[in-house]
Amino acid sequence: MAKQPMLKFVDVPRDMPEKRDAEARRHDFHEIYKEFITQKAEEQASRCSQCGVPFCQSHCPLHNNIPDWLRLTATGRLQEAYQLSQQTNTFPEICGRICPQDRLCEGNCVIEQAGFETVTIGAVEKYITDTAWEQGWVQPATPYEELDSSVGIIGAGPGGLAAADRLRRLGFKVTVYDRNDRSGGLLTYGIPGFKLEKDVVMRRVDQLVQSGVEIVNNCAVGKDISFDALREKHDAVLIATGVYKARDLGGPGAGLDGIVPALEYLTASNHLNFGDDVPEIDNGKLDAKGKNVVVIGGGDTAMDCVRTAIRQGAKSVKCLYRRDRANMPGSVRETRNAEEEGVEFVWLAAPKGFTGDTSVTGVIVQKMQLGAADASGRQTPEPVEGAEYTEPADLVIKALGFSPEDLPALWDTPELEVTRWGTIKADFNTYETSIKGVFAAGDIVRGASLVVWAIHDGREAADRIAAYLEN
């Protein structure tokens, strides 16, 4: 009788890939997790219980066939595992690195709920696709037939690139327009290399180009080309710009030098790691070296900022968050990594203002307490009367989330309808906007969200565009 290859969670403990020493990783932007070796990947995949109702799959925005490719990995059928993962996910090696698995697939693993530690789904997913690249199993798309219809995509972030891949595989002519000098959007300039090394993104971009996708960089719609010109040039247009406008802070001193938006700070750091000239780092504006740094916010972007500041050589790095650790929206894993690297978290603390003459010298901190739950069910932070102090700061980074830009005004297209939040109004089923033949997907529709949701929306929108063009 053949030995059971799965359900080994009772005897085999959970294990993650080895993590680089915290002191060593503080000094570079390389990824902190090492790769699984084949034996370890097969062993960890074999812990899957192959449950009848896979909550990991249902809680994945892409509904990846996780139990199936775990079984294939456990039994040494790695090429088939990759092919299966690629069917539902355009960028599995990227999701394996940056998805908050603790809130999605792994956090809903059945054996985790039963008291055993979850399967290391993300690490196995990363291992499968990295091996696929090494073995040459990842190939450019080759459509069965070339179609006459063309699609213009605005935005080369995860949503736009996922849509481009899907449409190209169906045979459509695809052109992607992006205002940055490199493609990838937040994957390239918003996420630091210690979570996602940039050659991982660039090889996917290269693969799309080899597949026949045309990418036009340094092209801002509304400035370098009009929105109307795009509509005339293409049979359908997809808006996948994401949301990049930083939410601001008020209070006394909010306009002082040294208070900067998170994305501006992260983009500068990523440009530097590409080898680009970055005057804002050279002149010290976006360089944390030798400074007391305070990051305001509790999401994944805040975690990226505090860990970047550590690597830039900050004197001290503190993260202020108005709720407690249990209510922090950022990844638990990323918070732990940040603490290992020397970041101090100040819970139940909110900025009330800033000190300084022309440049910031401190953050006036208001201590908070959690009160009654609001409509979302989360406890509302409330000020503790009389509990204020000043936190020294030479650089303050605002990581408060992102809002959409006013696209109808930027593109001189008032007929493009938006919601009261400024996101584009698109049909939930067809992804079509108020303008016929113009579709929208990703954060510009749903608001700032996860990369995996942008990939989901891009793929879904591509299918709806294909149906529109075929009809």
Buried (B, 14 or more C-beta within 10 A) or exposed (E): EEEEBBBBBEEEEBBBBEEBEBEEBBEEBEBBBEBBEEEBBBBBBBBBBBBEEBBBBEBBBBBBBBBBBBBBBBBEBBBBBBBBBBEBBBBBBBBBBBBBBBBBBBBBBBBBEEEBBBBBBBBBBBBBBBBBBEEEBBEBBEBEEEBEBBBBBBBBBBBBBBBBBBBBBBBBBBBBBBBBEBBBBBBBBBBBBBBBBBEBBBEBBBBBEEBBBBBBBEBEBBEEBBBEEBBEEBBBBBBBBBBBBBBEBEEEBBEBEBBBBBBBBBBBBBBBBBEEEBEBBEEBBBBBBEBBBBBBBBBBBBBBBBBBBBBBEBBBBBBBBBBBEEBBBBBBBBBEBBBBBBBEBBBBBBBBBBBBEEEBBBBBBBBBBBEEEEEEEEBBBEBEEEEEEBBBBBBBBBBBBBBBBEBBEBBEBEEBEBEEEBBBEBEEEBBBBBBEBBBBBBBBBBBBBBBBBBBBBBBBBBBBBBEBBEE
